[in-house]
Amino acid sequence: GRQIVWLRTDQPSSGLRAVGNGDPLALEGNAGVCLVREITETQDSYELASRVIPYGAGSGTARQTLADTTRSAPAGYTLSAVSNYIKCNAAETAYGRIESVQSWKEISPSQAAPALISRAADTLFDRAYQWLVQHSVVQHAYDLSVIALRQALWPGETIRVIYQRWVNGYPTIAVDRTLVV
């Protein structure tokens, strides 16, 4: 499959709001608001994981692991340097134990010095933790069809979406958040 790698660190606001409920005539003169005609939500759990088992360069017992890391797991996460994993506690409680073995072959000490091995283990921890943060939640995506969009909306910009759809007194879709295009 294809993957998008976001190279920018900012997410500029478009200044727009997409609303699901509103009088189209009353919104007609407001260039900062568009009306949601249709919305669909997609939830993706294909790469969901509650634990990451990271490896760096090397093979067998000479492979880089978390054994020599000086890092501590932040709140909500558990580090087992002995068993070589980082766990997201909330994801494991919600979804059960879902392990993912990840390999970053570019992470290795330049020499066999203890300080360099420890630094490589810290780098491996940082990369594995970042990966787990991104993969320990179900990803939500929305497709919107809007009316009265009066300005260009570019990839990477944010838009505030406020929409609710009710069926038989129960919300089937409820969105009230800032989303990235």
Residue pairs with C-beta under 8 A, 6 or more apart in sequence:
6 156
8 156
11 156
11 157
11 158
11 180
12 156
12 157
12 158
13 157
13 158
13 178
14 151
14 153
14 154
14 157
14 158
14 159
14 181
15 32
16 32
16 33
16 34
16 149
16 151
16 153
16 159
16 160
17 32
17 33
17 34
17 159
17 160
17 161
17 162
18 33
18 34
18 35
18 36
18 144
18 146
18 159
18 160
18 161
18 162
18 163
19 27
19 33
19 34
19 35
19 36
19 162
19 163
20 35
20 36
20 39
20 162
20 163
20 164
20 165
21 163
21 164
22 33
22 35
24 35
24 147
24 148
27 33
27 34
27 35
27 148
28 148
31 150
31 151
33 148
34 146
34 147
34 148
34 149
34 150
35 146
35 147
35 148
36 144
36 145
36 146
36 147
36 161
36 163
37 145
37 146
37 147
38 144
38 145
39 142
39 143
39 144
39 145
39 161
39 163
39 165
39 173
39 175
40 142
40 143
41 140
41 141
41 142
41 173
41 175
42 140
42 141
42 142
42 143
43 138
43 139
43 140
43 141
44 138
44 139
44 140
44 141
45 95
45 138
45 139
47 100
47 135
48 91
48 95
48 98
48 135
48 136
48 137
48 138
49 88
49 91
49 98
49 99
49 100
49 132
49 135
49 136
50 87
50 88
50 91
50 92
50 95
50 96
50 97
50 98
50 99
50 136
51 85
51 86
51 87
51 88
51 92
51 97
51 98
51 99
51 100
51 132
52 85
52 86
52 99
52 100
52 101
52 102
52 128
52 131
52 132
52 135
53 84
53 85
53 99
53 100
53 101
53 102
54 65
54 66
54 84
54 85
54 86
54 101
54 102
54 103
54 104
54 124
54 125
54 127
54 128
54 131
55 63
55 64
55 65
55 84
55 101
55 102
55 103
55 104
55 124
56 63
56 64
56 65
56 103
56 104
56 105
56 106
56 107
56 108
56 120
56 123
56 124
57 63
57 64
57 105
57 106
57 107
57 108
58 64
58 108
64 107
64 108
64 109
64 117
64 120
64 121
64 124
65 81
65 84
65 121
65 124
66 79
66 80
66 81
66 84
66 85
66 86
66 121
66 124
66 125
66 128
67 81
67 82
67 84
67 121
68 81
68 114
68 117
68 118
68 120
68 121
69 79
69 81
69 118
69 121
69 122
69 124
69 125
70 118
70 121
70 122
71 79
71 122
71 125
71 126
71 129
72 79
73 79
73 86
73 129
74 129
76 88
76 89
76 90
77 86
77 87
77 88
77 89
77 129
77 132
78 86
78 87
78 89
79 85
79 86
79 87
79 125
80 86
80 87
85 99
86 125
86 128
86 129
86 132
88 132
88 133
88 136
90 136
91 98
91 136
91 137
92 98
100 135
102 128
102 131
104 124
104 127
104 128
107 120
107 123
107 124
107 127
108 120
109 116
109 117
109 119
109 120
110 116
142 161
142 175
142 179
144 161
153 159
153 181
154 181
155 181
156 180
156 181
157 180
157 181
158 178
158 179
158 180
158 181
159 178
159 179
159 181
160 177
160 178
160 179
161 175
161 176
161 177
161 178
161 179
162 175
162 176
163 173
163 174
163 175
163 176
164 171
164 173
164 174
164 175
165 171
165 172
165 173
165 174
166 172
